[in-house]
Amino acid sequence: MFLNIEDVRILNIEQTSHCNLKCPQCARTGLDGKLNPNVEWNSMTLDDYKRLLSPSFLKQLEQIFFCGNYGDAVAGFNFFDCVEYLRKYNVPLTIYTNGSLRHTNFWKDLAGILDDKCKVIFAIDGLEDTNSIYRVNSDFNKVIENAKAFINNGGIARWDYLVFEHNHHQVEEAKQLAKDIGFKIFNEKKTKRFIDNENYKSNKGAGQFKSIVERYGSWDNYIQQTTIDCKYRNDKILYIDYNLNLWPCCWVGAPLFFEGTKNIQKVQLMKLLDNYKKGFNSLKDHSIKEVLNHRWFANDLVESFTTNKLMTCGRTCGEEYKFSSGDKSNKQETEL
């Protein structure tokens, strides 16, 4: 069993597929730098929350965080109403955002309904001259204005900083700015998003990947031999995407709208959906408990951790390669 409904302690909710940015390695950005034509545009509604997340279920949760794969939570047209509903039950909330959406009044009001168990994580990858290199279309000055409006009205905030070649020289300056503004934590994050089978030997951040490929003979060999230690299962987390599909984690659900037909993660996910029939994990038609009792969650998924591993599972939760920038080996948090 992946998780029993009674064991769930954390939800990762993807509120929406909408966002104002075109980050190069985001799945919503196509191979040509334009919007990925495969993405379906949708947002969760307040009615979805009330139907799926009963008061009794919410009371067992230790946290809900809004992250996901395709959208920025605050771009959801009724996000504020959904947050208000969750706060009635005192669920601690963590909101990930690029920070360049909405007016300062929104951020002021958001701070007013959150308490010290809640926080907003602003993804700001550089300063005025570098942030928009990766966060394409982001307005740095607007991000800072919004962050100040949130923090100055009592909001708890963390600055997440993806370190690239083009912005590594600004880390200390950004850290000082974060302290001056009132961020509680500055988090330096390594990214492995640009590392793949073709460029790992030349990519400066690919040392771990290179070592694994050379020792195992190939990336595929490593995936099938590695021991999987599932992060979401260990921490009792489930992921709900913006189309109300329930997944064991955000990484497994991500390839659903990947562009192209050759990506191995997408190929495997499409085969999985063909095998179990599309909609088996849809919360439009089933409850969370019903989906968790489906044979994929109840048996086959955990069994696949040792046989016929998904590339996504081996890459993300294999014992040697630490893909996620959230892994402790790929981040450095500083209290300010």
C-alpha positions as CSV (number, residue, x, y, z in Angstrom):
1,M,0.0,0.0,0.0
2,F,1.4,3.4,-0.9
3,L,-0.6,5.2,1.7
4,N,-3.9,4.7,3.6
5,I,-6.2,7.7,3.7
6,E,-5.7,7.8,7.5
7,D,-2.0,8.1,7.1
8,V,-1.9,11.2,4.8
9,R,-0.3,14.1,6.6
10,I,0.7,16.5,3.8
11,L,-0.9,17.6,0.5
12,N,0.9,19.2,-2.5
13,I,-1.8,21.0,-4.4
14,E,-1.3,22.4,-7.9
15,Q,-3.9,25.1,-7.8
16,T,-3.7,26.1,-11.5
17,S,-1.9,25.6,-14.8
18,H,-1.8,29.4,-15.3
19,C,1.4,31.4,-14.9
20,N,2.9,34.6,-16.3
21,L,6.4,33.3,-16.9
22,K,8.1,31.1,-19.5
23,C,11.0,29.5,-17.6
24,P,13.1,27.4,-20.1
25,Q,13.0,24.2,-18.0
26,C,9.3,24.5,-16.9
27,A,7.1,21.9,-18.5
28,R,4.6,24.6,-19.5
29,T,7.3,26.1,-21.8
30,G,7.5,24.4,-25.2
31,L,10.6,23.3,-27.0
32,D,10.4,26.5,-29.1
33,G,10.2,28.8,-26.0
34,K,6.5,29.4,-26.5
35,L,3.7,28.0,-24.4
36,N,3.5,24.2,-24.5
37,P,0.5,23.4,-26.7
38,N,-0.2,20.2,-24.8
39,V,-1.1,22.0,-21.5
40,E,-4.7,22.1,-20.6
41,W,-5.7,25.4,-19.0
42,N,-7.6,24.9,-15.7
43,S,-7.7,25.9,-12.1
44,M,-9.1,24.2,-9.0
45,T,-12.3,25.8,-7.6
46,L,-13.6,26.4,-4.1
47,D,-16.2,23.7,-4.7
48,D,-13.4,21.2,-5.5
49,Y,-11.8,22.0,-2.1
50,K,-15.1,21.6,-0.2
51,R,-15.9,18.3,-2.0
52,L,-12.5,16.7,-1.6
53,L,-11.1,18.1,1.6
54,S,-13.7,17.5,4.4
55,P,-13.2,19.2,7.8
56,S,-12.3,15.8,9.3
57,F,-9.6,15.1,6.6
58,L,-8.2,18.6,7.0
59,K,-7.8,18.2,10.7
60,Q,-5.4,15.3,10.2
61,L,-3.2,17.3,7.9
62,E,0.1,18.8,9.1
63,Q,0.6,21.0,6.0
64,I,-0.7,21.8,2.6
65,F,1.8,23.3,0.1
66,F,1.0,24.8,-3.2
67,C,3.6,24.0,-5.8
68,G,3.1,21.6,-8.7
69,N,4.5,21.5,-12.2
70,Y,2.8,23.9,-14.6
71,G,1.3,26.9,-12.8
72,D,1.9,29.5,-10.1
73,A,-0.7,29.1,-7.4
74,V,-1.6,32.8,-7.0
75,A,-2.5,32.9,-10.7
76,G,-5.6,30.8,-9.9
77,F,-8.6,33.0,-10.3
78,N,-10.1,32.0,-6.9
79,F,-7.0,31.2,-5.0
80,F,-7.7,33.6,-2.2
81,D,-11.1,32.0,-1.5
82,C,-9.5,28.6,-1.4
83,V,-6.9,29.7,1.1
84,E,-9.6,31.3,3.3
85,Y,-11.5,27.9,3.3
86,L,-8.3,26.1,4.4
87,R,-7.5,28.6,7.1
88,K,-10.9,28.0,8.8
89,Y,-9.4,24.6,9.8
90,N,-6.0,26.0,10.8
91,V,-4.0,23.9,8.3
92,P,-0.5,25.3,8.0
93,L,0.1,26.5,4.4
94,T,3.2,27.0,2.3
95,I,2.8,28.9,-1.0
96,Y,5.4,28.7,-3.7
97,T,5.4,31.6,-6.2
98,N,7.6,33.6,-8.6
99,G,6.2,36.7,-6.8
100,S,5.5,38.8,-9.9
101,L,1.8,38.3,-10.0
102,R,-1.0,40.3,-8.4
103,H,-1.1,43.8,-6.9
104,T,0.5,44.7,-3.6
105,N,-3.0,44.8,-2.0
106,F,-3.3,41.1,-2.7
107,W,-0.1,40.3,-0.9
108,K,-1.1,42.6,2.0
109,D,-4.5,40.8,2.3
110,L,-2.9,37.4,2.0
111,A,-0.6,38.2,4.9
112,G,-3.7,39.1,6.9
113,I,-5.3,35.6,6.7
114,L,-2.1,33.6,7.3
115,D,-0.4,33.1,10.6
116,D,3.1,32.2,11.8
117,K,2.5,28.5,10.8
118,C,2.2,29.6,7.2
119,K,4.7,31.0,4.8
120,V,5.2,32.1,1.2
121,I,8.3,31.0,-0.7
122,F,9.4,33.5,-3.3
123,A,11.5,32.0,-6.2
124,I,13.9,34.8,-7.1
125,D,16.9,33.7,-9.1
126,G,19.1,36.7,-9.1
127,L,18.9,40.5,-8.9
128,E,17.4,43.1,-11.3
129,D,19.8,42.2,-14.2
130,T,19.7,38.4,-13.8
131,N,16.4,37.2,-12.3
132,S,14.6,37.3,-15.7
133,I,17.3,35.3,-17.5
134,Y,15.7,32.1,-16.1
135,R,12.4,33.5,-14.8
136,V,11.5,34.8,-18.3
137,N,9.0,37.7,-18.2
138,S,9.5,38.3,-14.5
139,D,9.7,41.9,-13.3
140,F,12.2,42.0,-10.5
141,N,11.1,45.3,-9.1
142,K,7.5,44.1,-8.9
143,V,8.6,40.9,-7.1
144,I,10.4,43.0,-4.5
145,E,7.4,45.3,-4.1
146,N,5.1,42.3,-3.6
147,A,7.4,40.6,-1.2
148,K,7.7,43.8,0.9
149,A,3.9,44.2,1.0
150,F,3.6,40.7,2.2
151,I,6.4,40.9,4.8
152,N,5.6,44.4,6.1
153,N,2.1,43.2,6.9
154,G,3.2,40.3,9.0
155,G,3.8,37.6,6.4
156,I,6.5,35.0,6.9
157,A,8.6,34.6,3.7
158,R,11.6,32.6,2.4
159,W,13.7,33.6,-0.6
160,D,14.6,30.6,-2.8
161,Y,17.5,31.2,-5.2
162,L,18.4,28.8,-8.0
163,V,22.1,29.1,-8.5
164,F,23.2,29.3,-12.2
165,E,26.4,30.4,-13.9
166,H,24.8,33.7,-14.7
167,N,23.8,34.6,-11.1
168,H,26.2,32.8,-8.7
169,H,28.2,35.9,-8.2
170,Q,25.2,37.7,-6.8
171,V,24.3,35.2,-4.0
172,E,25.7,37.2,-1.1
173,E,24.2,40.5,-2.4
174,A,20.8,38.9,-2.7
175,K,21.1,37.3,0.7
176,Q,21.8,40.8,2.2
177,L,18.8,42.2,0.3
178,A,16.6,39.4,1.6
179,K,17.7,40.2,5.2
180,D,17.1,44.0,4.7
181,I,13.6,43.3,3.4
182,G,12.7,40.9,6.2
183,F,12.8,37.5,4.7
184,K,13.2,34.8,7.5
185,I,15.3,32.4,5.4
186,F,17.5,32.6,2.3
187,N,17.7,29.2,0.5
188,E,20.5,28.6,-2.1
189,K,19.4,25.8,-4.4
190,K,21.4,23.7,-6.9
191,T,19.5,22.8,-10.1
192,K,20.1,19.7,-12.2
193,R,17.3,20.6,-14.7
194,F,19.8,21.1,-17.6
195,I,21.6,17.8,-17.2
196,D,20.7,15.0,-19.6
197,N,22.2,11.9,-21.3
198,E,23.8,14.1,-24.0
199,N,25.4,16.9,-22.1
200,Y,26.3,15.4,-18.7
201,K,30.1,15.2,-19.6
202,S,30.4,18.8,-20.4
203,N,27.8,20.3,-18.0
204,K,29.6,21.8,-15.0
205,G,26.9,20.7,-12.6
206,A,26.8,17.1,-13.8
207,G,29.5,15.5,-11.7
208,Q,27.2,13.2,-9.8
209,F,25.4,12.2,-13.0
210,K,28.7,11.6,-14.8
211,S,30.0,9.3,-12.0
212,I,26.8,7.2,-12.0
213,V,26.7,6.7,-15.8
214,E,30.4,5.7,-15.9
215,R,30.1,3.3,-12.9
216,Y,26.8,1.7,-14.0
217,G,27.5,1.7,-17.8
218,S,24.4,3.7,-18.6
219,W,21.7,5.8,-16.9
220,D,19.1,3.1,-17.6
221,N,21.2,0.5,-15.8
222,Y,21.4,2.8,-12.8
223,I,17.6,3.3,-12.7
224,Q,16.9,-0.4,-12.7
225,Q,19.5,-1.2,-10.1
226,T,19.1,1.6,-7.6
227,T,17.2,1.3,-4.4
228,I,14.2,3.6,-4.3
229,D,13.5,5.4,-1.1
230,C,10.2,7.3,-1.9
231,K,10.3,10.8,-0.4
232,Y,6.5,11.4,-0.6
233,R,5.6,8.0,0.9
234,N,8.1,8.5,3.7
235,D,6.7,11.9,4.5
236,K,3.1,10.8,3.9
237,I,2.4,13.3,1.1
238,L,0.0,13.1,-1.9
239,Y,-0.1,15.3,-4.9
240,I,-3.2,16.7,-6.6
241,D,-2.7,18.3,-10.0
242,Y,-4.8,21.1,-11.4
243,N,-7.0,18.7,-13.4
244,L,-7.8,16.9,-10.1
245,N,-5.7,13.8,-10.8
246,L,-4.2,12.2,-7.7
247,W,-0.6,11.2,-8.0
248,P,1.9,9.7,-5.5
249,C,4.1,12.8,-6.1
250,C,4.5,15.8,-8.4
251,W,7.4,14.2,-10.3
252,V,5.3,11.2,-11.4
253,G,2.4,13.4,-12.6
254,A,4.6,15.9,-14.4
255,P,5.2,14.1,-17.7
256,L,1.5,14.0,-18.5
257,F,1.7,17.1,-20.8
258,F,5.4,17.0,-21.7
259,E,5.9,18.1,-25.3
260,G,7.1,15.5,-27.8
261,T,6.7,11.7,-28.0
262,K,10.2,10.4,-27.2
263,N,10.6,11.5,-23.5
264,I,10.9,8.2,-21.6
265,Q,9.1,9.5,-18.6
266,K,6.1,10.5,-20.7
267,V,6.2,7.2,-22.7
268,Q,6.1,5.3,-19.4
269,L,3.3,7.4,-18.0
270,M,1.2,7.0,-21.1
271,K,1.6,3.2,-20.9
272,L,0.6,3.3,-17.3
273,L,-2.6,5.2,-18.1
274,D,-3.4,2.8,-21.0
275,N,-2.9,-0.1,-18.6
276,Y,-5.1,1.2,-15.8
277,K,-7.4,3.3,-18.1
278,K,-7.3,7.0,-18.0
279,G,-9.3,8.5,-15.2
280,F,-8.5,5.8,-12.6
281,N,-6.9,8.5,-10.4
282,S,-9.3,11.3,-11.2
283,L,-10.8,13.1,-8.2
284,K,-13.6,14.4,-10.5
285,D,-15.0,10.9,-10.4
286,H,-13.5,9.3,-7.3
287,S,-12.7,10.2,-3.7
288,I,-9.1,10.3,-2.4
289,K,-9.8,7.1,-0.5
290,E,-11.2,5.4,-3.6
291,V,-8.1,6.3,-5.6
292,L,-5.7,5.1,-2.9
293,N,-7.5,1.8,-2.8
294,H,-7.1,1.3,-6.6
295,R,-4.7,-1.5,-7.3
296,W,-2.0,0.8,-8.7
297,F,-1.7,2.8,-5.4
298,A,-2.6,-0.3,-3.2
299,N,-0.1,-2.7,-4.7
300,D,1.5,-2.1,-8.2
301,L,3.2,1.2,-7.5
302,V,5.2,0.0,-4.5
303,E,6.0,-3.2,-6.2
304,S,7.4,-1.2,-9.1
305,F,10.0,0.3,-6.7
306,T,11.9,-3.0,-7.0
307,T,10.8,-4.3,-10.5
308,N,10.1,-2.4,-13.7
309,K,11.0,0.9,-12.1
310,L,9.6,4.1,-13.5
311,M,12.4,6.4,-14.8
312,T,10.9,9.2,-12.7
313,C,11.0,7.2,-9.5
314,G,14.6,6.0,-10.1
315,R,15.8,9.5,-11.0
316,T,14.1,11.3,-8.2
317,C,14.3,8.9,-5.3
318,G,17.2,6.6,-6.2
319,E,19.7,6.2,-3.5
320,E,22.7,7.9,-5.3
321,Y,21.4,10.6,-7.6
322,K,19.8,13.5,-5.8
323,F,17.7,15.2,-8.5
324,S,15.4,17.4,-6.4
325,S,16.6,20.9,-5.5
326,G,14.6,20.2,-2.3
327,D,17.0,17.5,-1.2
328,K,19.2,18.6,1.7
329,S,22.3,17.9,-0.5
330,N,21.2,20.4,-3.1
331,K,20.2,23.3,-0.9
332,Q,21.7,25.6,1.8
333,E,19.3,27.5,4.0
334,T,20.5,30.5,6.0
335,E,18.4,32.0,8.8
336,L,18.4,35.8,8.4
